[in-house]
Amino acid sequence: MELKKRIQERSRWRTLDATWSFFECAWKPKKWKKTYRFLFIRQRCAAIRKEPIQLDLFVPHEYGYEFKVIVTNKGRRGRRF
């Protein structure tokens, strides 16, 4: 739920090109011992999801995008991926 909240509350995304944008943050889930770097990535897509969403846990309601989150311990900036 925390990941979904971070995506929904985000108003500024860094643009890579016409399709991809991202933002990153350091975060430590409650059960984890260390803070890690999280990359939140969204891809513009033409198709709108029409399938039912089970429990509405991980699909943000921003139509026209697909979202992914990557957890890493690498120190590179997002543009270099």
Secondary structure as the mmCIF struct_conf table of DSSP 4:
data_model
#
loop_
_struct_conf.conf_type_id
_struct_conf.id
_struct_conf.beg_label_comp_id
_struct_conf.beg_label_asym_id
_struct_conf.beg_label_seq_id
_struct_conf.end_label_comp_id
_struct_conf.end_label_asym_id
_struct_conf.end_label_seq_id
HELX_RH_AL_P HELX_RH_AL_P1 GLU A 2 GLU A 9
STRN STRN1 ARG A 14 THR A 15
BEND BEND1 LEU A 16 THR A 19
STRN STRN2 TRP A 20 TRP A 27
TURN_TY1_P TURN_TY1_P1 LYS A 30 LYS A 31
BEND BEND2 LYS A 33 LYS A 34
STRN STRN3 TYR A 36 ARG A 44
BEND BEND3 ALA A 46 ALA A 47
HELX_LH_PP_P HELX_LH_PP_P1 ILE A 48 ARG A 49
BEND BEND4 GLU A 51 GLU A 51
BEND BEND5 GLN A 54 GLN A 54
TURN_TY1_P TURN_TY1_P2 LEU A 55 ASP A 56
BEND BEND6 LEU A 57 PHE A 58
BEND BEND7 HIS A 61 HIS A 61
TURN_TY1_P TURN_TY1_P3 TYR A 63 GLY A 64
STRN STRN4 TYR A 65 THR A 72
HELX_RH_3T_P HELX_RH_3T_P1 GLY A 78 ARG A 80
#
